[in-house]
Amino acid sequence: MSVEEELLKLSHQLLTCIDGGDWKSYVALCDESITCFEPEALGHLVEGLPFHQFYFQLPGSPTKPARQSTIASARVRVMGRAAVVTYVRVVQKLDGNGSPVSVAAMETRIWEQNDAIWKHVHFHRTPC
């Protein structure tokens, strides 16, 4: 498996953790000092895992309703021990009435390799 394929696989695993509410696996993929810009942060740079843990701990969230993420138009750029993975994330989920809907966001994920292990260290998410 190429490094690019490995990083796409890790990115998909990360989204599967988010969709399934699997906090333990999410933490294993992320650096504890992870930073992000995302809509929930209201334009601020957020640092650390506690901000994200809040959403995993909401009753029935994020698996209520069930959802699935697909990575589209992916690009991977490896720069030594760091890599940038960009893609459009298409999320299929159920609305409040149980009808399927799809939403999309543009995501950039930064990964850093230490001791042959890739850790997710930063991301930026913007709704389409």
C-alpha positions as CSV (number, residue, x, y, z in Angstrom):
1,M,0.0,0.0,0.0
2,S,1.4,3.4,-0.9
3,V,1.6,6.2,1.6
4,E,-1.2,8.1,-0.2
5,E,-3.4,5.0,0.0
6,E,-2.6,4.6,3.7
7,L,-3.5,8.2,4.4
8,L,-6.8,7.9,2.5
9,K,-7.6,4.8,4.5
10,L,-6.8,6.5,7.8
11,S,-9.0,9.5,6.8
12,H,-11.8,7.1,6.0
13,Q,-11.3,5.4,9.4
14,L,-11.5,8.8,11.1
15,L,-14.8,9.6,9.4
16,T,-16.2,6.2,10.3
17,C,-15.3,6.9,13.9
18,I,-17.1,10.2,13.7
19,D,-20.2,8.8,12.0
20,G,-20.4,5.9,14.5
21,G,-19.6,7.9,17.6
22,D,-16.5,5.8,18.4
23,W,-14.6,8.1,20.7
24,K,-11.9,5.6,21.6
25,S,-10.9,5.0,18.0
26,Y,-11.1,8.7,17.2
27,V,-8.7,9.5,20.0
28,A,-6.3,6.8,18.8
29,L,-6.1,8.4,15.4
30,C,-5.7,12.0,16.7
31,D,-2.9,13.9,18.3
32,E,-4.0,15.2,21.7
33,S,-3.2,18.8,20.7
34,I,-5.2,18.6,17.5
35,T,-6.3,22.0,16.1
36,C,-9.2,22.9,13.9
37,F,-11.3,25.5,12.2
38,E,-14.9,24.2,11.8
39,P,-18.4,25.7,11.8
40,E,-19.0,24.6,15.4
41,A,-16.0,26.7,16.5
42,L,-17.6,29.9,15.2
43,G,-14.6,31.1,13.3
44,H,-12.1,30.4,16.1
45,L,-9.1,28.1,16.1
46,V,-9.8,25.3,18.6
47,E,-7.1,23.2,20.2
48,G,-7.3,19.8,21.9
49,L,-9.7,16.9,22.1
50,P,-12.2,18.1,24.8
51,F,-14.0,20.3,22.3
52,H,-14.7,17.3,20.0
53,Q,-15.4,15.0,22.9
54,F,-18.5,17.1,23.8
55,Y,-20.1,16.1,20.5
56,F,-19.3,12.4,20.9
57,Q,-21.0,12.5,24.4
58,L,-24.3,14.1,23.4
59,P,-27.2,11.7,24.0
60,G,-27.7,9.6,20.8
61,S,-25.1,11.7,18.9
62,P,-23.7,11.4,16.4
63,T,-25.3,8.1,15.5
64,K,-28.9,9.4,15.9
65,P,-29.8,9.5,13.2
66,A,-27.5,7.0,11.5
67,R,-25.1,8.4,8.9
68,Q,-22.4,7.5,6.5
69,S,-19.6,9.6,5.0
70,T,-18.1,9.2,1.5
71,I,-14.8,10.8,0.5
72,A,-15.1,12.4,-3.0
73,S,-12.5,14.2,-5.1
74,A,-9.6,13.3,-2.8
75,R,-6.0,14.5,-3.1
76,V,-3.1,13.6,-1.0
77,R,0.2,15.5,-0.7
78,V,3.0,14.1,1.3
79,M,5.7,16.4,2.5
80,G,8.3,14.4,4.5
81,R,6.7,13.5,7.9
82,A,3.6,15.6,7.2
83,A,0.7,15.1,4.7
84,V,-2.3,17.1,3.5
85,V,-5.4,15.2,2.6
86,T,-8.2,17.2,0.9
87,Y,-11.6,16.0,-0.2
88,V,-15.3,16.7,-0.3
89,R,-17.1,14.8,2.4
90,V,-20.6,13.7,1.4
91,V,-22.7,12.7,4.4
92,Q,-25.9,10.6,4.0
93,K,-28.2,10.8,7.0
94,L,-31.8,10.8,8.0
95,D,-33.7,14.0,8.7
96,G,-36.1,14.4,11.6
97,N,-38.8,12.6,9.7
98,G,-36.7,9.6,8.8
99,S,-36.2,10.7,5.2
100,P,-32.7,10.4,3.7
101,V,-30.7,13.6,3.0
102,S,-27.2,14.4,1.8
103,V,-25.0,17.2,2.9
104,A,-21.4,18.0,1.8
105,A,-18.4,19.8,3.3
106,M,-14.9,20.6,1.9
107,E,-12.3,19.2,4.4
108,T,-8.6,19.5,4.7
109,R,-6.9,17.0,7.1
110,I,-3.3,17.3,8.2
111,W,-1.5,14.2,9.3
112,E,2.0,14.0,11.0
113,Q,4.1,10.9,11.1
114,N,6.1,10.0,14.3
115,D,7.8,6.7,14.8
116,A,6.1,5.3,11.6
117,I,2.6,6.2,13.0
118,W,0.4,8.8,11.4
119,K,-1.6,11.1,13.7
120,H,-4.3,13.5,12.7
121,V,-3.0,17.0,13.9
122,H,-5.3,19.6,12.2
123,F,-8.4,20.0,10.1
124,H,-10.4,22.6,8.4
125,R,-14.1,22.0,7.4
126,T,-16.3,24.3,5.4
127,P,-19.8,23.3,4.4
128,C,-20.5,23.3,0.6
